[in-house]
Amino acid sequence: MKQTAVEFLVEEISFLKDMNFDFGDGLPKDIINKAKEMEKEQIIDAWDNGYDKGTRDRIEKISNPVGNAEQYYEETYKPK
């Protein structure tokens, strides 16, 4: 089973805490970036799954497209 971005962060924070990591400077950037990338992938996958399994039939999807998952993510979650 896949791990959510939140589960990944909790696991990483727990590991760092067990290693007596000094959180004074925050989390390491690589952990933050990996969690953000995981979250983006999960949002895009959910959009794709919802679109593929939605109530619109194939003809409606072709004749009236609603964009794609990447466009949805950029418009919804990227800061302006």
N, C-alpha and C positions, 0 to 999 in steps of 0.2 A: 504494500500500500504506500502511496506517496505521502510525503510529509508536508504539512502546510508551512507557510513562511513563519507563522507565529510559533508553531511547534519547533521549528528549526532555531528560532531566536531563544526560546526558553531553554532548549537543550544546550546551546552555545553559552548562554549566560550561566547556567548551572555548572557547566564544565569549567568556565573561567573562574567562577566563584570557588569551586573546589580546589582550583590551582592557586588560590589567593591572589587573583589578578586585581590590580589597582584600577578601579573604575573611575578614578579622578579625571582622566582624559576621555572618558566615554568608551564605547565599544570600538574595537578595531574596524577600520573602514571596510576591509574585505568581508567581514561578517555582515555589516550593514548593507553593502552592495549585493551580496548573495541573497539576502532576505528580500531586498527590493526586486531583484530579478525573478526570484521564486514567486513573489506576489503578482508581478506582471504576468508571468506565464500562467498562473492559476486563474487570473481574471480573463485572459485571452481564451484559455481552454473553456472556461464556463460560458463565455459569450458564444464561442463556436458550437459548443454542445447544445446550448439553448436555441441557437439559430437552426442547427441541423434537425433538432427534435421538436421544433416549434409547430404551431398550428397552421402556418402558412404552407400551401402546397408548392410543389416545384415550379409551376408556371408563375405563381405570384412572386416567388423569390427571384425568378429570372426577369420578369417584367417590371418589378418594383424593388430593386435591391436596396438594402438599408445600410450599406457600407460593409466594413469588415472588422474583425476583432482588433487589429492594430489601430485602426482609425478610431474605434470606440474608446480604446484605452487612452490614446493620446488626447482626445477631446474631453474625456471624463476625469482623468487622473493627473495629467501633466499640468504643472503650474503655469500660469499665463504671464 
